[in-house]
Amino acid sequence: DGVFGLQRAFKQAGVQTIVMSLWRVDDAATELMMTTFYNNLLSGKSKRDSFIIAQNTLRNHEQFSNPYYWAAFIMLD
């Protein structure tokens, strides 16, 4: 109910897309995820493609390959 309530509040405020984590994630992993996501988004890739590339970057990173790091992130459109 918490995620749905948060999503509903953001949607009512006019937000189109939410990228969030379902649990607390290491700061370095989050930085890599979000930096990769926004760099790809700013280069012209779609939100979905940018998100997948960012998540795969974590999956392929030696330090963050455990699903604990990359599976926490979701994108709600």
C-alpha positions in Angstrom: 0.0 0.0 0.0 2.9 2.4 0.7 4.2 2.3 -2.9 0.8 2.7 -4.4 0.0 5.6 -2.0 3.2 7.3 -2.9 2.6 6.8 -6.6 -0.9 8.1 -6.4 0.2 11.3 -4.5 2.9 12.0 -7.2 0.5 11.3 -10.0 -2.1 13.7 -8.5 0.7 16.3 -8.3 1.2 16.0 -12.0 4.4 13.8 -12.1 4.5 11.6 -15.2 7.3 9.2 -14.3 8.7 8.1 -11.0 12.0 6.3 -10.6 12.4 4.9 -7.1 13.9 2.2 -5.0 11.9 -0.3 -3.1 14.5 -0.6 -0.3 17.5 1.3 0.9 20.4 1.0 -1.6 24.1 1.8 -1.3 24.8 5.4 -2.2 27.5 4.5 -4.8 25.2 2.1 -6.6 22.4 4.7 -6.6 24.8 7.3 -8.0 25.9 5.0 -10.8 22.2 4.1 -11.6 20.9 7.6 -11.7 24.0 9.1 -13.5 23.8 6.5 -16.2 20.0 6.9 -16.4 20.1 10.7 -16.9 23.2 10.6 -19.2 21.3 8.2 -21.5 18.1 10.2 -21.2 19.9 13.5 -22.1 21.5 11.8 -25.1 18.1 11.2 -26.6 17.2 7.7 -25.5 13.7 7.0 -24.3 13.0 6.8 -20.5 12.5 3.1 -20.7 15.7 2.4 -22.7 17.7 4.7 -20.4 16.3 2.9 -17.3 17.1 -0.6 -18.7 20.7 0.5 -19.7 21.2 2.0 -16.2 19.9 -1.2 -14.5 22.1 -3.3 -16.8 25.1 -1.2 -16.0 24.7 -2.1 -12.3 24.1 -5.8 -13.2 27.3 -5.9 -15.1 29.4 -3.9 -12.6 31.6 -6.1 -10.5 30.7 -4.4 -7.2 26.9 -4.1 -7.8 26.0 -7.3 -9.8 24.0 -8.7 -6.8 20.3 -8.2 -7.4 20.2 -6.3 -4.0 21.7 -3.3 -5.8 19.9 -3.3 -9.2 16.6 -5.0 -8.5 15.5 -2.3 -6.0 14.9 0.3 -8.7 11.6 0.6 -10.5 10.2 3.1 -13.0 6.5 3.9 -12.7 5.0 5.5 -15.8 
